[in-house]
Amino acid sequence: MQREQLADFLRRRREAIRPADVGIADGPRRRTAGLRREEVAMLAGMSVDYVVRLEQGRSSQPSTQLLAALARALRLSDDERSHLFHLAGHQPPPADGIARLARAGLVRLLDLVGDTPAMVLSDLGEVLAQNRMSILLTGDHTGLAGDRRYVAYRYFTDPVIRDLHGPEEWQRHARQQVADLRAVAGRRAGDPAVTGLIERLRAASDDFRRLWAEHEVAVRRADRKTFLHPRVGRITMDCETLVTPDLGQQLLVLTPADAEDREKLELLRVLGVEEFPAAAPH
């Protein structure tokens, strides 16, 4: 662990970020360049004292989980994130898999869209980051583990998901899930992460196995989805998907389908968080 270099890097990255870039108002009394330490601590979900000790080179070796949280809070690029892990004495997370992080540019876009629900997903359907409105609408999907972190796996194995949508809509989206996964399998031929997920889905679901055999291929760009929310009732959202140049990650933005849905989304924003079964986001 290179404590002095790590401390210097964290200080300089913190000072380089404008508060507006992370959704923090830049008030007239602000004198600190970039973010304050307490703001980094809030964004990363850690104590201010630990951020101070990191920046002063007095901390113990941070865990990979803490480093991932700091990388998100400081909006680090892929190269900067790898550098952060190396300075802390860890190997950077692999390009794919459960340790994968949302690209810094996509996370910035989550901040910029404000009260519009949005999330970042991997090409395999892992939710890598969500803004507050996305969590209010669909639940928090970022902490799921194992195969449940894949949207397609939950779609075909979790009966709660079926109950949240009518049979006709579930069938349509299930078919889209399979067609999109088929496109990913073509791009990433031989990738064990992809082939393993497909085999486990084929073993777990007759519906998936039937649809997979039809060999439909389609990459989703735009769609419409209805959510049965416990607090605001039925709310229909238009889904727009923007993908990175390598097709490895995507930004999903959800906008109300009409004025009534817009009013329900605004009501949801005011009501705030309540525990409810997580809907499939995509």
Beta strands, then each sheet from edge to edge (+ up, - down):
strand 1: 118-122
strand 2: 127-130
strand 3: 222-229
strand 4: 233-243
strand 5: 249-256
sheet 1: 2+ 1- 5+ 4- 3+
end
